[in-house]
Amino acid sequence: MAKIGILNVRGAMPHYEQLPFNVYVDKPGIIKDLDALILPPGTLVESQALTRYDWIKREVWEFAENGGVVIGVCSGAQLPSRGGKLNV
């Protein structure tokens, strides 16, 4: 079974839909072991989640750069951007 994680920190809207994820990502070190990561909508950017949880951006980028699948929805799509530009 694929290990699908969903970011579950303050500012993220967990349970956006009933998706087949089986790992809640709420602390450092979890992302690297996933097959895919979902970054849900919410107030992630507006609530300064990256300041509060400094490990998120670092781990998301490392995961993506190593071939991990990252799915961002709405503000979740802004998290893996650099310099205001979305890198796809």
N, C-alpha and C positions, 0 to 999 in steps of 0.2 A: 504494500500500500504506500502511495506517495505521502510524504510528510509536507502538508500545506499549512503554513502559518499565517496568522492574521495579527497585525500590530494591534495591541490592546493596551494603550497607555492613555493618560489623561489628554483629551483633545481629539482622540480618535473615536469614531462612532462604531463600537463593536456591534456585531449582529446586524450589519447593514442589510444582508440578505441571508437566507439559510444556505450557506455555501458549505461544501464538503471539506472544511478545514479541520485539522485535528490538533493544532498546536497554537496556543496563545503566546504571542511574543510580548512579554512585559518586562524583560530584564536582559542585560547583556549576555552574549554567548549562545543564544538560542538560534539565531538566524543562520549561522554557518552550517547547521545540520539539516536544513530544510531542502526540499525539492523546489518549492515555490513559496513566494511571500506576497501577501495581499496587504496593500496600504489603503485602508478604508478612507472614506470621506470623513469630514468632521472639521474641527477647528485646529487641526494639527499645526498649520502654518501660523494662523492668527494667534493661537494661544502660546506661541513660542515653544512648542514641544521640543524643538532641536536644542534650545538652551537648557531646558529642564532635563532632557534626556540626551546628553551629548553623545552617547554611544550609537544612537539610531542612525544618523547620517553616515557615520564611519562604517558601521556594519552593513547597511544597505548597499553602499557603494562597493565595498569589498565583495559582498555576495554577488552583485550584478557583474562586476568585473571578472569574477571567476566563473561566469556562465550561468548563474542562478536566474530563475525567472522571477521578475518583479512586476506585479500588477498594481497600478495606482489608480484610484478612483477619485476624481475631483481634486480636493486638496491633497489627497494621497499621491496624486501624480506630480505634485510640486516638490515633494520631498527628495526625489532623486535628481533634482535639477541643480545645475551649478551656475552661479552668476546670473540668475534670472532666466536662463535659457534651458529649455527642456532637452536633455540629451537622450535621444532614442536611437 
